[in-house]
């Protein structure tokens, strides 16, 4: 009898590719987490957030690896098993949802603080985040009673909603942060440099996660009988964790970049304690930021032996220094 040839490229092949890429991204996030825990000095709530995200990331990677191993190794050559569901394939959706909830919740808090606790803006963002997580819970709870992919197809609408809400939430968060930060420009080159860097990070992090969610959404709509959407969905949790860690680890680089900008021929030190809360008006011309500028001139002598020198300094203070709305989790300036 001729051997039946089964094409697995767009099913198990896609799942294998997605698992491999997710594993590579997990390695990147693990290194970023190690760097964060050893080089950053944030409060424990933020550190616990990072630890929890990495824990869920690890569990998710184990689950998808178990799924692919079961289909391709344990049941190798067993064609009948390809249509049967493996429990880890269903449970991994829940941990992807946990990661998205934590990271998007963290960014929602930034929107809340930067928008002067605007309940309408924050409420819309929060509704998308919670709506996505609610769909994840519903999908997981309903799918566990199914045994085959044919039965699982009944929940296709929930899969579409999860990806659509994820993409919408990421785009809205990135757009809101960019708008609020843009309105915080002061005209001072150093503070504007820092704000520009934050805008760039907001765009990049939101773009990657939303792009992956849109790709998964298009795949499930256009090719729902394949695993192409699963390949993208396997990776989206890793993109969330990496975007969170990249944002936290980049704060020092952003500060250094801002400090390296010279606005005059003198050595000007800019102390930035708060990015302004949008909508604050203190005068006829809105002053949205508190600035302290120290101008220092140093006259170096031959100090290799006694390390003495003369320093003449003058300080110009404008405005008042207030508490940073992001606290440890934002880009705090030294």
Residue frames relative to the residue before (quaternion, step in Angstrom):
aa qw qx qy qz dx dy dz
X 1.0000 0.0000 0.0000 0.0000 0.00 0.00 0.00
X 0.4643 -0.6721 0.4899 0.3044 3.56 -0.94 0.81
X 0.4778 -0.6724 0.4896 0.2826 3.54 -1.03 0.82
X 0.4188 -0.7120 0.5068 0.2466 3.55 -0.83 1.00
X 0.2627 -0.7716 0.5635 0.1344 3.54 -0.80 1.05
X 0.1120 -0.8024 0.5859 0.0156 3.56 -0.66 1.13
X 0.2887 -0.7581 0.5644 0.1532 3.57 -0.80 1.03
X 0.0587 -0.8235 0.5640 -0.0184 3.55 -0.61 1.19
X 0.3641 0.7790 -0.4629 0.2153 3.58 1.27 0.03
X 0.7833 0.3317 -0.1782 0.4946 3.58 0.85 -0.93
X 0.6566 0.4417 -0.3284 0.5157 3.58 1.26 0.25
X 0.8166 0.1780 -0.0930 0.5411 3.60 0.01 -1.24
X 0.5857 0.5665 -0.3704 0.4459 3.56 1.15 -0.54
X 0.6633 0.4934 -0.2965 0.4782 3.58 0.96 -0.87
X 0.6411 0.5165 -0.3208 0.4683 3.58 1.02 -0.80
X 0.6405 0.5228 -0.3199 0.4627 3.59 1.02 -0.78
X 0.6481 0.5046 -0.3137 0.4763 3.58 0.96 -0.86
X 0.6570 0.5114 -0.3112 0.4582 3.57 0.93 -0.87
X 0.6528 0.5078 -0.3125 0.4673 3.59 0.99 -0.81
X 0.6491 0.5206 -0.3177 0.4547 3.58 0.98 -0.81
X 0.6687 0.4803 -0.3008 0.4813 3.58 0.91 -0.90
X 0.6367 0.5236 -0.3270 0.4620 3.59 1.00 -0.80
X 0.6359 0.5261 -0.3276 0.4599 3.60 1.03 -0.75
X 0.6411 0.5110 -0.3201 0.4747 3.57 1.03 -0.80
X 0.6681 0.4857 -0.2962 0.4796 3.59 0.95 -0.85
X 0.5980 0.5529 -0.3586 0.4561 3.58 1.12 -0.60
X 0.6271 0.5319 -0.3316 0.4624 3.56 1.04 -0.74
X 0.6427 0.5123 -0.3150 0.4747 3.56 1.02 -0.81
X 0.6799 0.4822 -0.2967 0.4660 3.59 0.87 -0.89
X 0.6159 0.5421 -0.3513 0.4511 3.61 1.07 -0.67
X 0.6549 0.4961 -0.3084 0.4794 3.59 0.96 -0.85
X 0.6482 0.5109 -0.3164 0.4676 3.57 0.98 -0.84
X 0.6467 0.5123 -0.3221 0.4644 3.60 0.99 -0.78
X 0.6327 0.5201 -0.3291 0.4698 3.59 0.99 -0.80
X 0.6546 0.5041 -0.3123 0.4689 3.57 0.94 -0.88
X 0.6524 0.5242 -0.3200 0.4441 3.57 0.92 -0.87
X 0.7145 0.4695 -0.2644 0.4463 3.58 0.80 -1.01
X 0.7313 0.4154 -0.2364 0.4865 3.59 1.13 -0.51
X 0.7780 0.3412 -0.1768 0.4970 3.61 1.17 -0.43
X 0.7000 0.4201 -0.2740 0.5084 3.61 1.18 -0.33
X 0.2253 -0.7879 0.5650 0.0959 3.53 -1.12 0.71
X 0.1711 0.8068 -0.5405 0.1663 3.57 0.77 1.04
X 0.6403 -0.5023 0.4030 0.4187 3.54 -1.31 0.16
X 0.6730 -0.5423 0.3288 0.3805 3.55 -1.20 0.46
X 0.5890 0.5613 -0.4065 0.4158 3.67 0.93 -0.53
X 0.6737 0.4707 -0.3038 0.4819 3.60 0.95 -0.82
X 0.6466 0.5103 -0.3214 0.4672 3.59 1.00 -0.77
X 0.6326 0.5142 -0.3261 0.4786 3.59 1.05 -0.73
X 0.6007 0.5547 -0.3523 0.4553 3.57 1.08 -0.70
X 0.6687 0.4940 -0.2949 0.4710 3.57 0.89 -0.94
X 0.6590 0.5082 -0.3100 0.4598 3.59 0.91 -0.90
X 0.6670 0.5031 -0.3038 0.4580 3.59 0.94 -0.88
X 0.6389 0.5213 -0.3236 0.4640 3.58 0.96 -0.86
X 0.6751 0.4828 -0.2969 0.4722 3.59 0.94 -0.85
X 0.6070 0.5418 -0.3539 0.4613 3.60 1.08 -0.64
X 0.6791 0.4655 -0.2844 0.4911 3.58 0.90 -0.91
X 0.6035 0.5546 -0.3454 0.4570 3.58 1.09 -0.69
X 0.6645 0.5057 -0.2952 0.4644 3.55 0.96 -0.90
X 0.6542 0.5074 -0.3114 0.4664 3.58 0.92 -0.91
X 0.6520 0.5175 -0.3187 0.4534 3.58 0.96 -0.85
X 0.6542 0.5079 -0.3215 0.4591 3.59 0.94 -0.82
X 0.6277 0.5253 -0.3298 0.4703 3.58 1.04 -0.75
X 0.6696 0.5219 -0.3004 0.4348 3.58 0.92 -0.91
X 0.7055 0.4394 -0.2858 0.4770 3.60 0.82 -0.90
X 0.6037 0.5348 -0.3610 0.4682 3.60 1.13 -0.56
X 0.6287 0.5271 -0.3235 0.4715 3.57 1.06 -0.78
X 0.6301 0.5491 -0.3310 0.4381 3.58 1.00 -0.84
X 0.7075 0.4559 -0.2625 0.4719 3.56 0.76 -1.07
X 0.6397 0.5260 -0.3300 0.4530 3.60 0.97 -0.79
X 0.6482 0.5318 -0.3222 0.4396 3.58 0.95 -0.86
X 0.7080 0.4596 -0.2674 0.4648 3.58 0.88 -0.92
X 0.7965 0.3715 -0.1702 0.4456 3.58 0.77 -1.04
X 0.7556 0.3372 -0.1999 0.5248 3.61 1.13 -0.49
X 0.7222 0.4379 -0.2620 0.4670 3.58 0.60 -1.14
X 0.7922 0.2370 -0.1114 0.5512 3.59 0.93 -0.91
X 0.1668 0.8137 -0.5365 0.1492 3.56 1.06 0.71
X 0.8288 0.1858 -0.1632 0.5019 3.56 -0.82 1.04
X 0.6001 0.5424 -0.3601 0.4648 3.56 1.29 -0.12
X 0.2335 -0.8282 0.4968 0.1129 3.55 0.13 1.34
X 0.6243 0.5763 -0.3444 0.3995 3.60 0.99 -0.78
X 0.6642 0.5315 -0.3039 0.4289 3.59 1.11 -0.69
X 0.5364 0.6617 -0.3992 0.3394 3.58 1.18 -0.37
X 0.7008 0.4429 -0.2713 0.4890 3.58 1.15 -0.51
X 0.5925 0.5684 -0.3651 0.4388 3.57 1.29 -0.11
X 0.4581 -0.6935 0.4918 0.2596 3.54 -1.05 0.79
X 0.2531 -0.7108 0.6344 0.1680 3.54 -1.19 0.70
X 0.5608 -0.6571 0.3811 0.3293 3.58 -0.81 1.00
X 0.6418 0.5444 -0.3326 0.4255 3.60 1.02 -0.73
X 0.5806 0.5805 -0.3682 0.4363 3.59 1.17 -0.53
X 0.7012 0.4538 -0.2583 0.4855 3.58 1.10 -0.69
X 0.6776 0.5041 -0.2965 0.4459 3.58 0.95 -0.87
X 0.5878 0.5938 -0.3806 0.3963 3.62 1.06 -0.63
X 0.5684 0.5930 -0.3862 0.4198 3.60 1.13 -0.56
X 0.6364 0.5460 -0.3225 0.4391 3.57 1.02 -0.83
X 0.7104 0.4484 -0.2714 0.4696 3.60 0.86 -0.90
X 0.5678 0.5425 -0.3814 0.4877 3.57 1.17 -0.44
X 0.6513 0.5188 -0.3021 0.4640 3.55 1.04 -0.81
X 0.6234 0.5362 -0.3359 0.4594 3.58 1.03 -0.77
X 0.6560 0.5111 -0.3108 0.4603 3.59 0.92 -0.92
X 0.6623 0.5016 -0.3051 0.4655 3.58 0.90 -0.93
X 0.6419 0.5345 -0.3245 0.4438 3.60 0.96 -0.86
X 0.6819 0.4948 -0.2929 0.4520 3.60 0.86 -0.93
X 0.7073 0.4578 -0.2736 0.4640 3.57 0.82 -0.99
X 0.6830 0.4620 -0.2942 0.4833 3.60 0.89 -0.87
X 0.6117 0.5397 -0.3493 0.4609 3.58 1.10 -0.60
X 0.6167 0.5412 -0.3236 0.4712 3.56 1.07 -0.79
X 0.6929 0.4614 -0.2733 0.4820 3.57 0.92 -0.90
X 0.6002 0.5530 -0.3579 0.4538 3.59 1.13 -0.60
X 0.6171 0.5311 -0.3388 0.4715 3.59 1.08 -0.69
X 0.6178 0.5295 -0.3455 0.4676 3.58 1.06 -0.64
X 0.6358 0.5136 -0.3241 0.4764 3.55 0.99 -0.83
X 0.6372 0.5469 -0.3151 0.4422 3.58 0.96 -0.90
X 0.7229 0.4360 -0.2542 0.4719 3.59 0.85 -0.93
X 0.6977 0.4841 -0.2812 0.4470 3.56 0.91 -0.89
X 0.6980 0.4514 -0.2642 0.4891 3.59 1.16 -0.56
X 0.5054 -0.6562 0.4125 0.3793 3.59 1.25 0.37
X 0.6225 -0.5805 0.3153 0.4196 3.54 1.06 0.92
X 0.1764 0.7939 -0.5494 0.1916 3.54 0.95 0.97
X 0.3372 -0.7955 0.4711 0.1777 3.54 -0.36 1.25
X 0.6405 0.5404 -0.3384 0.4280 3.61 1.09 -0.62
X 0.6727 0.4772 -0.2961 0.4817 3.57 0.87 -0.94
X 0.6907 0.4744 -0.2787 0.4693 3.55 0.84 -1.01
X 0.6324 0.5614 -0.3289 0.4204 3.58 1.04 -0.77
X 0.6474 0.5081 -0.3184 0.4704 3.58 1.00 -0.80
X 0.6534 0.5057 -0.3092 0.4709 3.56 0.95 -0.90
X 0.6715 0.5038 -0.2934 0.4573 3.56 0.90 -0.94
X 0.6236 0.5464 -0.3427 0.4416 3.59 1.03 -0.73
X 0.6554 0.4944 -0.3113 0.4787 3.60 1.00 -0.79
X 0.6534 0.5178 -0.3150 0.4535 3.59 0.95 -0.87
X 0.7069 0.4441 -0.2629 0.4837 3.58 0.83 -0.97
X 0.6093 0.5527 -0.3487 0.4490 3.58 1.09 -0.66
X 0.6418 0.5141 -0.3173 0.4724 3.56 1.01 -0.82
X 0.6835 0.4788 -0.2949 0.4655 3.59 0.87 -0.93
X 0.6169 0.5433 -0.3451 0.4530 3.59 1.07 -0.67
X 0.6473 0.5026 -0.3136 0.4797 3.58 1.03 -0.79
X 0.6177 0.5404 -0.3398 0.4592 3.58 1.08 -0.71
X 0.6559 0.5029 -0.3067 0.4721 3.58 0.94 -0.89
X 0.6609 0.5066 -0.3079 0.4601 3.58 0.93 -0.88
X 0.6513 0.5162 -0.3188 0.4558 3.58 0.93 -0.88
X 0.6747 0.4962 -0.3029 0.4548 3.58 0.87 -0.96
X 0.6821 0.5030 -0.2966 0.4402 3.57 0.85 -0.95
X 0.7066 0.4532 -0.2669 0.4734 3.59 0.95 -0.84
X 0.6791 0.5299 -0.3013 0.4089 3.58 0.96 -0.81
X 0.5977 0.6044 -0.3664 0.3784 3.60 1.09 -0.60
X 0.6556 0.4984 -0.3313 0.4604 3.61 1.17 -0.29
X 0.5953 0.5630 -0.3618 0.4447 3.59 1.30 -0.09
X 0.2894 -0.7695 0.5506 0.1450 3.54 -1.24 0.54
X 0.7864 0.2292 -0.1288 0.5589 3.61 1.14 -0.46
X 0.6124 -0.5538 0.4224 0.3739 3.54 -1.30 0.36
X 0.5617 0.5883 -0.3864 0.4348 3.56 1.17 -0.46
X 0.6703 0.4683 -0.2871 0.4990 3.58 1.00 -0.81
X 0.6367 0.5543 -0.3246 0.4266 3.58 1.03 -0.83
X 0.5537 0.6295 -0.3850 0.3860 3.60 1.16 -0.53
X 0.5456 0.6202 -0.3969 0.4002 3.59 1.22 -0.38
X 0.7144 0.4326 -0.2420 0.4939 3.59 1.18 -0.54
X 0.2676 0.7936 -0.5083 0.2005 3.57 1.20 0.43
X 0.6283 0.5500 -0.3429 0.4304 3.59 1.00 -0.75
X 0.6394 0.5157 -0.3266 0.4676 3.60 1.09 -0.69
X 0.6227 0.5309 -0.3356 0.4667 3.58 1.03 -0.75
X 0.6443 0.5135 -0.3154 0.4709 3.56 1.01 -0.83
X 0.6649 0.5084 -0.3045 0.4547 3.59 0.93 -0.86
X 0.6203 0.5454 -0.3453 0.4455 3.61 0.99 -0.78
X 0.7143 0.4473 -0.2585 0.4720 3.57 0.81 -0.99
X 0.6442 0.5230 -0.3273 0.4520 3.59 1.01 -0.76
X 0.6792 0.4760 -0.2896 0.4777 3.58 0.93 -0.86
X 0.6155 0.5432 -0.3465 0.4540 3.58 1.07 -0.70
X 0.6748 0.4840 -0.2930 0.4739 3.57 0.90 -0.93
X 0.6638 0.5046 -0.3096 0.4571 3.59 0.90 -0.88
X 0.6596 0.5137 -0.3088 0.4535 3.58 0.95 -0.84
X 0.6669 0.5013 -0.3045 0.4596 3.59 0.92 -0.88
X 0.6620 0.4990 -0.3077 0.4670 3.58 0.93 -0.88
X 0.6702 0.5010 -0.3042 0.4553 3.60 0.91 -0.88
X 0.6454 0.5139 -0.3257 0.4619 3.60 0.94 -0.83
X 0.6740 0.4904 -0.2982 0.4650 3.59 0.86 -0.96
X 0.6746 0.4960 -0.3019 0.4558 3.59 0.89 -0.91
X 0.6560 0.5130 -0.3129 0.4567 3.59 0.97 -0.82
X 0.6627 0.4964 -0.3089 0.4679 3.58 0.88 -0.90
X 0.6512 0.5169 -0.3186 0.4552 3.59 0.94 -0.86
X 0.6611 0.5085 -0.3065 0.4587 3.58 0.96 -0.87
X 0.6831 0.4836 -0.2912 0.4633 3.58 0.88 -0.93
X 0.6620 0.4933 -0.3079 0.4729 3.58 0.98 -0.79
X 0.6285 0.5398 -0.3374 0.4471 3.57 1.02 -0.78
X 0.6664 0.4943 -0.2936 0.4748 3.58 1.02 -0.76
X 0.6316 0.5466 -0.3246 0.4439 3.58 1.27 -0.25
X 0.4028 0.7204 -0.4836 0.2913 3.61 1.22 0.04
X 0.2511 -0.8059 0.5294 0.0846 3.53 -1.04 0.91
X 0.5161 -0.6136 0.4451 0.3988 3.57 1.13 -0.53
X 0.5829 0.5275 -0.3757 0.4908 3.58 1.27 -0.24
X 0.5042 -0.7116 0.3952 0.2886 3.53 -0.68 1.11
X 0.6771 0.5072 -0.3114 0.4329 3.57 0.93 -0.83
X 0.6761 0.4662 -0.3061 0.4816 3.59 0.86 -0.86
X 0.6471 0.5117 -0.3212 0.4650 3.59 1.02 -0.75
X 0.6044 0.5438 -0.3552 0.4612 3.59 1.09 -0.66
X 0.6579 0.5024 -0.3057 0.4705 3.57 0.95 -0.86
X 0.6556 0.5055 -0.3078 0.4690 3.57 0.96 -0.86
X 0.6293 0.5383 -0.3314 0.4521 3.59 1.00 -0.81
X 0.6449 0.5161 -0.3170 0.4660 3.58 1.01 -0.83
X 0.6585 0.5052 -0.3099 0.4637 3.58 0.96 -0.83
X 0.6226 0.5270 -0.3347 0.4718 3.58 1.04 -0.75
X 0.6456 0.5259 -0.3176 0.4536 3.57 0.96 -0.88
X 0.6683 0.4851 -0.3049 0.4743 3.59 0.93 -0.83
X 0.6296 0.5320 -0.3413 0.4517 3.60 0.99 -0.76
X 0.6615 0.4991 -0.3034 0.4704 3.58 0.98 -0.86
X 0.6923 0.5007 -0.2906 0.4308 3.57 0.80 -1.02
X 0.6881 0.4789 -0.2964 0.4576 3.58 0.84 -0.92
X 0.6803 0.4754 -0.2920 0.4752 3.59 0.94 -0.84
X 0.6308 0.5541 -0.3324 0.4296 3.56 1.07 -0.75
X 0.6844 0.5015 -0.3028 0.4341 3.60 0.82 -0.95
X 0.7026 0.4584 -0.2816 0.4657 3.58 0.82 -0.95
X 0.6724 0.4839 -0.3063 0.4690 3.59 0.95 -0.82
X 0.6159 0.5421 -0.3455 0.4553 3.59 1.07 -0.70
X 0.6589 0.4954 -0.3059 0.4763 3.58 0.98 -0.85
X 0.6529 0.5061 -0.3167 0.4662 3.60 0.99 -0.79
X 0.6476 0.5048 -0.3178 0.4741 3.59 1.01 -0.79
X 0.6352 0.5256 -0.3280 0.4612 3.59 1.00 -0.81
X 0.6512 0.4950 -0.3091 0.4851 3.57 1.00 -0.81
X 0.6419 0.5317 -0.3167 0.4527 3.59 1.02 -0.83
X 0.6690 0.4885 -0.2983 0.4742 3.59 0.90 -0.91
X 0.6516 0.5356 -0.3151 0.4351 3.58 0.96 -0.86
X 0.6987 0.4661 -0.2896 0.4591 3.57 0.90 -0.88
X 0.6493 0.5020 -0.3202 0.4731 3.60 1.14 -0.57
X 0.7434 0.4126 -0.2159 0.4802 3.56 0.88 -1.00
X 0.8108 0.0998 -0.0150 0.5765 3.59 0.93 -0.91
X 0.0304 0.8638 -0.5003 0.0513 3.55 0.73 1.11
X 0.6608 0.5012 -0.3143 0.4620 3.60 1.20 -0.38
X 0.6367 0.4639 -0.3390 0.5143 3.58 1.29 0.29
X 0.5072 -0.6343 0.4857 0.3234 3.55 -1.35 -0.03
X 0.2887 0.7772 -0.5177 0.2110 3.59 1.16 0.41
X 0.6599 0.5036 -0.3162 0.4593 3.58 0.97 -0.80
X 0.6077 0.5581 -0.3493 0.4440 3.58 1.12 -0.63
X 0.6015 0.5642 -0.3573 0.4384 3.59 1.04 -0.73
X 0.6869 0.4539 -0.2815 0.4928 3.60 0.96 -0.82
X 0.6655 0.5190 -0.3123 0.4361 3.57 0.94 -0.88
X 0.5891 0.5729 -0.3637 0.4386 3.60 1.09 -0.63
X 0.7361 0.4542 -0.2218 0.4501 3.59 1.05 -0.81
X 0.5601 0.6595 -0.3960 0.3074 3.58 1.09 -0.56
X 0.6193 0.5421 -0.3474 0.4494 3.60 1.05 -0.66
X 0.6456 0.5183 -0.3138 0.4648 3.57 1.05 -0.80
X 0.6359 0.5186 -0.3299 0.4667 3.58 1.07 -0.69
X 0.6200 0.5323 -0.3422 0.4638 3.59 1.05 -0.69
X 0.6912 0.4761 -0.2890 0.4606 3.59 0.80 -0.97
X 0.6682 0.4936 -0.3077 0.4639 3.59 0.96 -0.80
X 0.6396 0.5185 -0.3366 0.4570 3.60 1.01 -0.72
X 0.6275 0.5287 -0.3295 0.4670 3.59 1.03 -0.78
X 0.7121 0.4612 -0.2609 0.4605 3.57 0.79 -1.04
X 0.6279 0.5276 -0.3399 0.4603 3.58 1.02 -0.73
X 0.6430 0.5212 -0.3225 0.4592 3.58 1.01 -0.80
X 0.6868 0.4804 -0.2846 0.4653 3.58 0.90 -0.89
X 0.7137 0.4615 -0.2636 0.4564 3.58 0.93 -0.87
X 0.6468 0.5556 -0.3196 0.4132 3.59 1.17 -0.50
X 0.4610 0.7215 -0.4407 0.2697 3.60 1.19 -0.26
X 0.6614 0.4991 -0.3148 0.4629 3.57 0.93 -0.85
X 0.6396 0.5240 -0.3275 0.4574 3.58 0.98 -0.81
X 0.6467 0.5140 -0.3189 0.4647 3.58 1.01 -0.80
X 0.6390 0.5162 -0.3281 0.4665 3.59 0.99 -0.79
X 0.6615 0.5066 -0.3073 0.4598 3.57 0.92 -0.90
X 0.6407 0.5233 -0.3256 0.4579 3.57 1.00 -0.83
X 0.6652 0.4935 -0.3051 0.4699 3.59 1.01 -0.80
X 0.6613 0.5104 -0.3060 0.4566 3.58 1.02 -0.78
X 0.6617 0.5353 -0.3044 0.4277 3.55 1.15 -0.57
X 0.5815 0.5741 -0.3738 0.4387 3.58 1.30 -0.07
X 0.1766 -0.7829 0.5904 0.0852 3.61 -0.77 1.02
X 0.2415 -0.7963 0.5415 0.1199 3.54 -0.62 1.11
X 0.7705 0.1493 -0.1073 0.6103 3.61 1.22 -0.39
X 0.6673 -0.4842 0.3684 0.4296 3.53 -1.30 -0.08
X 0.6345 0.5090 -0.3303 0.4788 3.57 1.27 -0.26
X 0.5614 -0.5794 0.4667 0.3623 3.54 -1.33 0.17
X 0.0368 -0.8288 0.5571 -0.0372 3.56 -0.22 1.29
X 0.1648 -0.7897 0.5871 0.0674 3.57 -0.77 1.06
X 0.1537 -0.8063 0.5693 0.0466 3.54 -0.66 1.14
X 0.1099 -0.7824 0.6113 0.0449 3.55 -0.73 1.07
X 0.0444 -0.8179 0.5719 -0.0453 3.54 -0.42 1.28
X 0.1327 -0.8355 0.5317 0.0408 3.55 -0.42 1.19
X 0.8288 0.0853 -0.0204 0.5526 3.57 1.05 -0.56
X 0.3188 -0.6525 0.6447 0.2389 3.47 -1.16 0.70
X 0.5226 -0.6961 0.3859 0.3056 3.58 -0.76 1.02
X 0.4256 -0.6478 0.5618 0.2891 3.47 -1.25 0.48
X 0.4993 -0.6999 0.4168 0.2952 3.53 -0.64 1.16
X 0.7731 0.3614 -0.2679 0.4472 3.52 -1.07 0.79
X 0.5396 0.6189 -0.4119 0.3952 3.62 1.25 -0.09
X 0.0178 -0.7919 0.6099 -0.0255 3.57 -0.81 1.01
X 0.1126 -0.8276 0.5494 0.0238 3.57 -0.64 1.15
X 0.7936 0.1032 -0.0525 0.5973 3.58 1.22 -0.26
X 0.7408 -0.3603 0.2815 0.4921 3.54 -1.27 -0.22
X 0.7346 0.2421 -0.1785 0.6082 3.52 1.09 -0.69
X 0.4602 -0.7145 0.4323 0.3015 3.63 -0.51 1.11
X 0.1260 -0.7568 0.6382 0.0637 3.50 -0.98 0.97
X 0.0923 -0.8711 0.4824 -0.0050 3.55 -0.11 1.29
X 0.7764 0.2941 -0.1607 0.5338 3.57 1.16 0.09
X 0.3352 -0.7305 0.5589 0.2043 3.55 -1.11 0.62
X 0.0881 -0.8239 0.5593 -0.0253 3.53 -0.67 1.15
X 0.0277 -0.7524 0.6566 0.0452 3.51 -1.12 0.69
X 0.0891 -0.8148 0.5729 -0.0003 3.54 -0.63 1.15
X 0.0948 -0.7781 0.6201 0.0311 3.56 -0.81 1.02
X 0.1337 -0.7845 0.6033 0.0526 3.54 -0.74 1.08
X 0.0034 0.8284 -0.5554 0.0734 3.54 -0.52 1.16
X 0.1093 -0.7605 0.6369 0.0634 3.54 -1.04 0.86
X 0.1171 -0.7990 0.5879 0.0467 3.57 -0.81 0.97
X 0.1681 -0.7594 0.6221 0.0901 3.52 -0.97 0.95
X 0.2019 -0.8174 0.5307 0.0975 3.57 -0.21 1.27
X 0.1701 -0.7539 0.6267 0.0993 3.52 -1.09 0.82
X 0.6571 -0.4705 0.3767 0.4527 3.52 -1.27 -0.07
X 0.0861 0.8719 -0.4701 0.1064 3.57 0.40 1.29
X 0.3144 0.7664 -0.5121 0.2271 3.56 1.13 0.42
X 0.7267 0.4262 -0.2534 0.4755 3.57 1.09 -0.60
X 0.8297 0.2165 -0.1030 0.5042 3.58 0.75 -1.02
X 0.3452 -0.7833 0.4625 0.2310 3.61 1.31 -0.07
X 0.4501 0.6701 -0.4714 0.3551 3.60 1.09 0.65
X 0.0577 0.7890 -0.6106 0.0350 3.57 -1.16 0.52
X 0.3883 -0.6903 0.5529 0.2589 3.49 -1.27 0.24
X 0.0542 -0.7966 0.6021 -0.0006 3.54 -0.98 0.85
X 0.0948 -0.7674 0.6329 0.0379 3.53 -0.93 0.98
X 0.0275 0.8357 -0.5460 0.0527 3.61 -0.61 1.06
X 0.0623 -0.7593 0.6458 0.0508 3.48 -1.22 0.54
X 0.1785 -0.8004 0.5671 0.0772 3.57 -0.98 0.78
X 0.1252 -0.7561 0.6393 0.0631 3.51 -1.05 0.83
X 0.0696 -0.8140 0.5766 0.0031 3.56 -0.59 1.12
X 0.0186 -0.7839 0.6205 -0.0131 3.55 -0.84 1.03
X 0.8028 0.1918 -0.1607 0.5413 3.56 -0.82 0.97
X 0.4502 -0.6523 0.5322 0.2977 3.52 -1.34 -0.26
X 0.4280 -0.6889 0.5240 0.2601 3.52 -1.17 0.59
X 0.0745 -0.8140 0.5760 -0.0095 3.55 -0.72 1.10
X 0.6872 -0.5059 0.3468 0.3893 3.53 -1.31 0.25
X 0.4854 -0.6730 0.4768 0.2899 3.57 -0.98 0.84
X 0.4400 -0.7236 0.4578 0.2706 3.63 -0.73 0.95
X 0.6928 0.4646 -0.2910 0.4686 3.60 1.13 -0.49
X 0.2363 -0.7827 0.5261 0.2338 3.59 1.25 -0.44
X 0.8547 -0.1416 0.0731 0.4941 3.58 -0.98 -0.79
X 0.6922 0.5342 -0.3009 0.3807 3.54 1.00 -0.71
X 0.6666 0.4841 -0.3279 0.4624 3.59 1.16 -0.14
X 0.6268 -0.4897 0.4157 0.4410 3.53 -1.28 -0.21
X 0.0860 -0.8112 0.5777 0.0290 3.58 -0.08 1.25
X 0.3221 -0.7446 0.5536 0.1880 3.53 -0.93 0.88
X 0.4224 -0.6929 0.5174 0.2714 3.53 -1.07 0.70
